[in-house]
Amino acid sequence: MTSRFTLTLILAASVGLAACGGKTREDKRMRFDGIAFRTSVKAINKKETLANFRVEVRDALRSQRGALAAADHEAKRYCIENYGTSRFDWTNIALDAEGNYKIQLDKSDAIYTGSCES
């Protein structure tokens, strides 16, 4: 009876540790305004120049402020990788009457465009 109890205890502890140690993909992503956004960034026209880029933030309506912060992070990373500097300008972001950023949406995804400064 003691060996069965010990074996059960060891198995329960192993399952518990395995559940705690396994991280999901979302746990590894950075969070902006508390949300882990999926993003992608790419050059608009690689043949012409790498300076002009497009950032897509999926499900941006969950938090427009968070989506902009996620896009800003991706834009800086892109410009550092391609030009060695984090300086860039957004080319399609405007302010509305209340001073909030207006974003272009493709369904619920935000589309930002910008240009790296060299």
C-alpha positions in Angstrom: 0.0 0.0 0.0 2.8 2.4 0.8 4.5 1.8 -2.6 1.2 2.5 -4.4 0.7 5.8 -2.5 4.3 6.8 -3.2 3.9 6.0 -6.9 0.7 8.0 -7.1 2.3 10.9 -5.3 5.2 10.9 -7.7 2.9 10.8 -10.8 0.8 13.6 -9.5 3.8 15.7 -8.8 5.2 15.0 -12.3 2.0 16.0 -14.0 1.7 19.2 -11.9 5.3 20.2 -12.8 4.8 19.5 -16.5 1.7 21.7 -16.5 3.5 24.6 -14.8 6.7 24.3 -16.9 5.0 24.3 -20.3 4.6 27.8 -21.7 2.3 28.7 -24.6 3.4 30.7 -27.6 1.3 33.7 -26.4 3.3 33.8 -23.1 6.5 34.5 -25.0 5.1 37.4 -27.0 5.4 41.0 -25.8 2.2 42.6 -24.5 1.1 46.1 -25.3 -1.7 47.5 -23.2 -2.0 44.1 -21.7 -2.5 42.3 -25.1 -0.2 40.0 -27.0 -0.8 41.2 -30.6 0.3 39.2 -33.7 2.2 41.5 -36.0 4.0 41.3 -39.3 6.3 43.8 -41.0 7.7 43.9 -44.5 9.0 46.2 -47.2 6.4 47.8 -49.4 8.6 47.4 -52.5 11.9 45.5 -51.9 13.1 46.2 -55.4 12.8 50.0 -55.0 13.9 50.5 -51.3 13.7 48.8 -48.0 13.1 52.1 -46.2 9.3 52.1 -46.9 7.5 49.4 -44.9 4.1 48.1 -43.8 3.2 46.8 -40.4 0.0 44.7 -39.9 -1.4 44.3 -36.4 -4.1 41.6 -36.2 -7.2 42.2 -34.1 -6.2 45.8 -33.5 -9.7 46.8 -32.2 -9.0 45.0 -28.9 -6.9 48.1 -28.0 -6.0 50.8 -30.6 -3.3 52.2 -28.2 -1.8 48.7 -27.7 -1.9 48.1 -31.5 0.0 51.3 -32.2 2.6 50.4 -29.5 3.0 46.9 -31.1 3.4 48.5 -34.6 5.9 51.0 -33.2 7.9 48.2 -31.7 7.9 46.2 -35.0 8.8 49.3 -37.0 11.8 50.1 -34.8 13.0 46.5 -35.0 12.6 46.5 -38.8 14.5 49.8 -39.2 17.3 48.6 -36.9 17.7 45.4 -38.8 17.8 47.2 -42.2 19.3 50.6 -41.4 21.0 50.3 -38.0 18.8 53.0 -36.5 15.4 53.0 -34.8 14.4 56.3 -36.3 11.4 56.3 -38.7 8.3 58.3 -39.6 4.7 57.0 -39.9 3.3 57.9 -43.3 -0.4 57.0 -42.9 -1.2 58.0 -39.3 -3.3 61.1 -38.7 -5.0 62.6 -35.7 -8.7 63.1 -35.3 -10.5 66.1 -33.8 -10.0 64.8 -30.3 -6.3 64.2 -30.8 -6.6 60.4 -31.1 -4.8 58.5 -33.8 -6.9 57.4 -36.7 -5.8 54.0 -38.1 -6.5 52.3 -41.3 -8.3 49.0 -40.8 -8.6 45.9 -43.0 -11.5 44.2 -41.2 -10.2 44.2 -37.6 -6.5 44.4 -38.5 -4.6 47.7 -38.4 -2.4 48.6 -41.3 0.5 51.1 -40.6 3.0 52.3 -43.1 6.2 54.1 -42.4 9.7 55.0 -43.7 13.0 54.4 -42.0 15.4 57.4 -41.7 18.9 56.6 -42.7 
